[in-house]
């Protein structure tokens, strides 16, 4: 398991595993796609590795191989496999019943909860008793994006590690090492906002690349109109983009909104006379420049806030049609 970036955290986790100085529960928190879930499995491998060393898991022993393949009996993983909005109390209770038993192989047992921010309040309260009185040798790792949805009582019982977004050049270097074309790797590393997972998804999925191109065109058209019906037409076009892909609609919508964030961020930078090297959509400069000249700084600031608010509403399952209509009406307002 290769993890890119966040070396300080990995170094500390290696030391904890090697010296057997383990806590009963951990919280790995940070942006999506920066390796938190992979790090949780890697940490389990470092602890259970048959050739334990200060360098971390060997990757070749039977325990390491079983963890990497997802088949180790002492590593239980609760994931949001169906991409549901929440992880409910029944799923948590079922998992608790399973991890209450002793380790199958006589050592530590791990319970990794991915996307723990999706746990309902009832599910978190059910989890709380296990966090307060964990079975002997059980190690719980919560993996979460925004931890704000986790109850303070849950967070306070975990040892917290905050994973950071990766530097753009590190993401680009990794993409180039995998054989991706240079210009595409550069664009992906910047759009990803430091998430290798997002960048990889982008360069491997032509639908996302096409979505970027189409979304930029729609956003550019919104910058040159104050017509209500044209704004609603833009909303309809964006919604069509988000429902015509093999990807889940929510994932596609969040991607389109990430493109919108990059669009208005670039315009803010251009308005402030920043270097073109700082732009995410540097390949779109020809259309960005006249838009930056046409509007005041406050227009781009207002729209960036509107896009961020739309992302917030997507996570809370607001109806896509209504969300995009409200967003596009806001984006086309020049005053």
C-alpha positions as a printed NumPy array, in Angstrom:
array([[  0.   ,   0.   ,   0.   ],
       [  1.616,   3.204,  -1.198],
       [  0.521,   6.418,   0.503],
       [  1.56 ,   9.739,  -0.998],
       [  2.187,  12.712,   1.304],
       [  1.424,  13.331,   5.011],
       [  4.799,  11.84 ,   5.92 ],
       [  4.831,  13.312,   9.445],
       [  1.672,  11.419,  10.368],
       [  2.889,   8.185,   8.775],
       [  6.223,   8.436,  10.576],
       [  4.444,   8.819,  13.917],
       [  2.051,   5.944,  13.202],
       [  5.02 ,   3.719,  12.259],
       [  6.584,   4.484,  15.625],
       [  3.364,   3.756,  17.525],
       [  2.98 ,   0.417,  15.75 ],
       [  6.599,  -0.601,  16.233],
       [  6.697,   0.324,  19.937],
       [  3.194,  -1.066,  20.556],
       [  2.031,   2.206,  22.076],
       [ -1.519,   1.979,  20.791],
       [ -4.675,   3.831,  21.76 ],
       [ -8.085,   2.133,  21.63 ],
       [ -9.51 ,   4.641,  19.128],
       [ -8.273,   7.029,  16.438],
       [ -9.787,   9.681,  14.189],
       [ -8.209,  10.2  ,  10.76 ],
       [ -9.705,  13.418,   9.399],
       [ -9.022,  15.486,   6.297],
       [-10.124,  16.237,   2.714],
       [-11.328,  13.403,   0.501],
       [ -8.783,  11.598,  -1.62 ],
       [ -5.685,  12.313,   0.485],
       [ -5.13 ,   8.745,   1.703],
       [ -6.919,   8.61 ,   5.074],
       [ -8.698,   5.293,   4.466],
       [ -5.593,   3.764,   2.919],
       [ -3.575,   4.986,   5.913],
       [ -6.026,   3.289,   8.286],
       [ -5.519,  -0.066,   6.558],
       [ -1.767,   0.576,   6.339],
       [ -1.664,   1.242,  10.11 ],
       [ -3.51 ,  -2.021,  10.769],
       [ -0.927,  -3.793,   8.604],
       [  1.925,  -2.094,  10.489],
       [  0.532,  -3.417,  13.788],
       [ -0.301,  -6.941,  12.574],
       [  2.718,  -7.412,  10.278],
       [  4.681, -10.611,  10.949],
       [  7.943,  -8.745,  10.309],
       [  7.219,  -5.611,  12.331],
       [  9.857,  -2.891,  11.949],
       [ 10.358,   0.856,  12.256],
       [  9.869,   1.063,   8.478],
       [  6.222,   0.043,   8.692],
       [  4.494,  -3.035,   7.246],
       [  6.607,  -5.318,   5.079],
       [  3.847,  -5.736,   2.502],
       [  4.821,  -9.346,   1.776],
       [  3.837, -11.415,   4.822],
       [  0.488, -13.189,   4.912],
       [ -1.066, -10.599,   7.254],
       [ -0.025,  -7.678,   5.056],
       [ -1.29 ,  -9.409,   1.941],
       [ -4.639, -10.302,   3.511],
       [ -5.174,  -6.73 ,   4.75 ],
       [ -4.343,  -5.323,   1.324],
       [ -6.811,  -7.689,  -0.32 ],
       [ -9.471,  -7.006,   2.342],
       [ -9.522, -10.578,   3.651],
       [ -7.952, -10.389,   7.113],
       [-10.321, -11.838,   9.754],
       [ -9.164,  -9.346,  12.402],
       [ -9.676,  -6.229,  10.284],
       [-13.357,  -5.317,  10.094],
       [-14.306,  -2.459,   7.769],
       [-17.6  ,  -0.579,   7.754],
       [-17.908,   1.358,   4.494],
       [-20.636,   3.298,   2.768],
       [-20.599,   0.871,  -0.157],
       [-24.022,   1.96 ,  -1.45 ],
       [-23.093,   5.681,  -1.314],
       [-26.02 ,   6.372,   1.014],
       [-26.475,   9.756,   2.636],
       [-26.094,   8.273,   6.118],
       [-24.79 ,   5.207,   7.924],
       [-27.52 ,   4.126,  10.304],
       [-27.76 ,   2.623,  13.745],
       [-28.609,  -0.896,  12.511],
       [-25.377,  -1.126,  10.5  ],
       [-23.359,   0.076,  13.484],
       [-25.036,  -2.329,  15.905],
       [-24.395,  -5.228,  13.552],
       [-20.723,  -4.278,  13.288],
       [-20.423,  -3.83 ,  17.07 ],
       [-21.763,  -7.33 ,  17.635],
       [-19.107,  -8.674,  15.261],
       [-16.119,  -6.862,  16.788],
       [-17.104,  -7.749,  20.363],
       [-15.659, -11.212,  19.821],
       [-12.021, -11.997,  20.515],
       [ -9.348, -11.754,  17.867],
       [ -9.313, -14.762,  15.556],
       [ -5.525, -14.892,  15.599],
       [ -4.826, -13.858,  19.161],
       [ -3.535, -10.33 ,  18.591],
       [ -5.101,  -6.949,  18.004],
       [ -8.366,  -6.546,  16.186],
       [ -9.208,  -3.482,  14.053],
       [-12.519,  -1.861,  13.25 ],
       [-12.232,   0.799,  10.532],
       [-15.263,   3.016,   9.865],
       [-14.887,   4.841,   6.561],
       [-16.816,   8.071,   5.909],
       [-17.63 ,   8.27 ,   9.603],
       [-19.063,  11.762,   9.074],
       [-22.103,  10.001,   7.574],
       [-22.96 ,   8.264,  10.852],
       [-26.347,   9.391,  12.124],
       [-26.562,  10.798,  15.639],
       [-28.242,   7.584,  16.788],
       [-25.475,   5.5  ,  15.21 ],
       [-22.825,   7.628,  16.908],
       [-24.526,   7.25 ,  20.264],
       [-24.584,   3.476,  19.74 ],
       [-20.862,   3.625,  18.912],
       [-20.09 ,   5.76 ,  21.953],
       [-20.382,   2.959,  24.507],
       [-17.863,   0.868,  22.542],
       [-15.507,   3.868,  22.387],
       [-15.856,   4.37 ,  26.145],
       [-15.43 ,   0.686,  27.016],
       [-13.729,  -1.019,  24.061],
       [-13.198,  -4.779,  24.147],
       [ -9.66 ,  -5.858,  24.975],
       [ -7.244,  -5.488,  22.046],
       [ -9.817,  -3.759,  19.804],
       [ -8.574,  -0.682,  17.927],
       [-11.195,   1.544,  16.307],
       [-10.272,   3.966,  13.51 ],
       [-12.822,   6.542,  12.336],
       [-12.063,   7.97 ,   8.891],
       [-13.9  ,  11.225,   8.199],
       [-13.936,  14.245,   5.914],
       [-15.602,  17.145,   7.74 ],
       [-15.534,  16.127,  11.389],
       [-18.124,  18.782,  12.225],
       [-20.889,  16.192,  11.896],
       [-19.304,  13.952,  14.502],
       [-20.538,  14.383,  18.056],
       [-18.022,  16.102,  20.366],
       [-18.317,  13.131,  22.713],
       [-17.176,  10.828,  19.89 ],
       [-14.31 ,  13.084,  18.778],
       [-13.06 ,  13.558,  22.345],
       [-12.596,   9.808,  22.792],
       [-10.36 ,   9.43 ,  19.74 ],
       [ -6.73 ,  10.245,  19.146],
       [ -6.937,  12.703,  16.276],
       [ -4.708,  12.868,  13.188],
       [ -5.387,  15.588,  10.628],
       [ -4.411,  14.693,   7.074],
       [ -3.594,  17.64 ,   4.808],
       [ -4.179,  18.239,   1.115],
       [ -1.093,  17.36 ,  -0.946],
       [  1.076,  19.943,  -2.703],
       [  0.089,  20.314,  -6.359],
       [  3.581,  19.398,  -7.576],
       [  3.483,  16.161,  -5.582],
       [  0.134,  15.2  ,  -7.148],
       [  1.444,  16.063, -10.626],
       [  4.65 ,  14.093, -10.05 ],
       [  2.644,  11.032,  -9.022],
       [  0.415,  11.279, -12.101],
       [  3.432,  11.608, -14.394],
       [  5.035,   8.558, -12.754],
       [  1.902,   6.601, -13.713],
       [  2.373,   7.558, -17.363],
       [ -0.313,  10.234, -17.765],
       [  0.185,  13.01 , -20.322],
       [  1.916,  16.125, -18.936],
       [ -0.711,  18.788, -19.665],
       [ -3.521,  16.606, -18.361],
       [ -1.507,  15.784, -15.234],
       [ -0.872,  19.497, -14.623],
       [ -4.55 ,  20.416, -14.991],
       [ -5.674,  17.478, -12.846],
       [ -3.211,  18.282, -10.05 ],
       [ -4.511,  21.857,  -9.844],
       [ -8.221,  21.045, -10.1  ],
       [ -7.905,  18.308,  -7.476],
       [ -7.095,  20.868,  -4.756],
       [ -4.4  ,  18.56 ,  -3.404],
       [ -6.394,  15.323,  -3.582],
       [ -4.577,  12.53 ,  -5.402],
       [ -7.765,  10.453,  -5.413],
       [ -9.698,  13.216,  -7.191],
       [ -6.83 ,  13.803,  -9.647],
       [ -6.606,  10.104, -10.531],
       [-10.354,   9.918, -11.072],
       [-10.125,  12.921, -13.391],
       [ -7.327,  11.656, -15.644],
       [ -8.835,   8.165, -15.837],
       [-12.365,   9.288, -16.692],
       [-12.957,  11.071, -20.005],
       [-16.491,  11.943, -18.884],
       [-15.074,  14.172, -16.148],
       [-12.768,  15.891, -18.627],
       [-15.731,  16.525, -20.945],
       [-17.74 ,  17.789, -17.983],
       [-15.02 ,  20.318, -17.182],
       [-14.992,  21.7  , -20.698],
       [-18.796,  21.96 , -20.841],
       [-19.078,  23.46 , -17.341],
       [-16.495,  26.152, -18.116],
       [-18.445,  27.132, -21.238],
       [-21.695,  27.372, -19.266],
       [-20.05 ,  29.46 , -16.536],
       [-18.534,  31.787, -19.124],
       [-21.952,  32.329, -20.695],
       [-23.46 ,  33.147, -17.285],
       [-20.85 ,  35.872, -16.862],
       [-22.106,  37.676, -19.95 ],
       [-25.867,  37.612, -19.35 ],
       [-28.388,  39.065, -16.919],
       [-31.311,  37.302, -18.562],
       [-33.429,  35.207, -16.202],
       [-34.358,  32.598, -18.811],
       [-30.78 ,  32.19 , -20.013],
       [-29.719,  31.586, -16.408],
       [-32.398,  28.914, -16.017],
       [-31.267,  27.411, -19.322],
       [-27.737,  27.208, -17.944],
       [-29.07 ,  25.424, -14.858],
       [-30.846,  22.914, -17.098],
       [-27.639,  22.368, -19.099],
       [-25.637,  21.751, -15.917],
       [-28.256,  19.316, -14.648],
       [-28.16 ,  17.441, -17.941],
       [-24.387,  17.118, -17.546],
       [-24.863,  15.64 , -14.085],
       [-27.449,  13.048, -15.143],
       [-26.   ,  11.887, -18.461],
       [-22.927,  10.16 , -17.026],
       [-22.319,   6.671, -15.72 ],
       [-21.105,   8.315, -12.511],
       [-23.446,   8.849,  -9.583],
       [-25.327,  12.124,  -9.986],
       [-24.055,  13.478,  -6.67 ],
       [-20.416,  12.756,  -7.541],
       [-20.832,  14.404, -10.925],
       [-22.562,  17.422,  -9.389],
       [-19.81 ,  17.9  ,  -6.815],
       [-17.264,  17.664,  -9.616],
       [-19.074,  20.347, -11.653],
       [-19.179,  22.583,  -8.58 ],
       [-15.449,  22.048,  -8.041],
       [-14.921,  23.274, -11.615],
       [-17.063,  26.323, -10.814],
       [-14.942,  27.042,  -7.728],
       [-11.775,  26.865,  -9.821],
       [-13.332,  29.145, -12.449],
       [-14.153,  31.973, -10.021],
       [-10.916,  31.493,  -8.095],
       [ -8.969,  31.983, -11.326],
       [-10.958,  35.115, -12.146],
       [-10.197,  36.538,  -8.703],
       [ -6.501,  35.928,  -9.286],
       [ -6.588,  37.498, -12.74 ],
       [ -8.426,  40.535, -11.372],
       [ -5.698,  40.846,  -8.735],
       [ -3.009,  40.693, -11.476],
       [ -1.606,  37.393, -10.174],
       [  0.754,  35.236, -12.21 ],
       [ -0.846,  32.9  , -14.747],
       [  1.16 ,  30.06 , -13.203],
       [ -1.16 ,  30.219, -10.199],
       [ -4.264,  29.555, -12.27 ],
       [ -6.023,  26.191, -12.157],
       [ -7.544,  26.552, -15.622],
       [ -4.488,  28.044, -17.284],
       [ -5.47 ,  26.386, -20.561],
       [ -8.694,  28.479, -20.536],
       [ -6.892,  31.834, -20.27 ],
       [ -8.186,  33.139, -23.586],
       [-11.755,  33.219, -22.253],
       [-10.913,  34.076, -18.651],
       [ -9.128,  37.343, -19.432],
       [-12.074,  39.246, -20.973],
       [-14.401,  38.051, -18.185],
       [-11.942,  39.291, -15.553],
       [-11.785,  42.678, -17.276],
       [-15.565,  42.977, -17.537],
       [-16.503,  42.54 , -13.869],
       [-15.63 ,  43.902, -10.449],
       [-13.798,  41.821,  -7.849],
       [-16.95 ,  41.67 ,  -5.711],
       [-18.784,  39.769,  -8.491],
       [-16.276,  36.916,  -8.394],
       [-16.16 ,  36.889,  -4.583],
       [-19.96 ,  36.696,  -4.415],
       [-20.075,  33.816,  -6.878],
       [-17.335,  31.86 ,  -5.123],
       [-19.354,  32.033,  -1.906],
       [-22.476,  30.906,  -3.798],
       [-20.687,  27.849,  -5.195],
       [-19.387,  26.891,  -1.751],
       [-22.93 ,  27.148,  -0.381],
       [-24.173,  24.912,  -3.21 ],
       [-21.581,  22.258,  -2.267],
       [-22.871,  22.398,   1.305],
       [-26.438,  21.848,   0.087],
       [-25.408,  18.924,  -2.145],
       [-24.05 ,  17.118,   0.909],
       [-27.43 ,  17.627,   2.55 ],
       [-29.312,  16.146,  -0.398],
       [-31.047,  19.287,  -1.65 ],
       [-32.921,  18.571,  -4.901],
       [-30.532,  19.028,  -7.843],
       [-32.929,  21.026, -10.066],
       [-33.727,  23.568,  -7.357],
       [-30.107,  23.838,  -6.268],
       [-28.771,  24.531,  -9.772],
       [-31.542,  26.991, -10.628],
       [-30.849,  29.027,  -7.494],
       [-27.124,  28.862,  -8.113],
       [-27.287,  29.979, -11.749],
       [-29.657,  32.841, -10.923],
       [-27.126,  34.01 ,  -8.337],
       [-24.145,  33.597, -10.665],
       [-25.681,  35.74 , -13.418],
       [-26.457,  38.647, -11.059],
       [-23.867,  41.32 , -11.838],
       [-24.843,  43.753,  -9.108]])
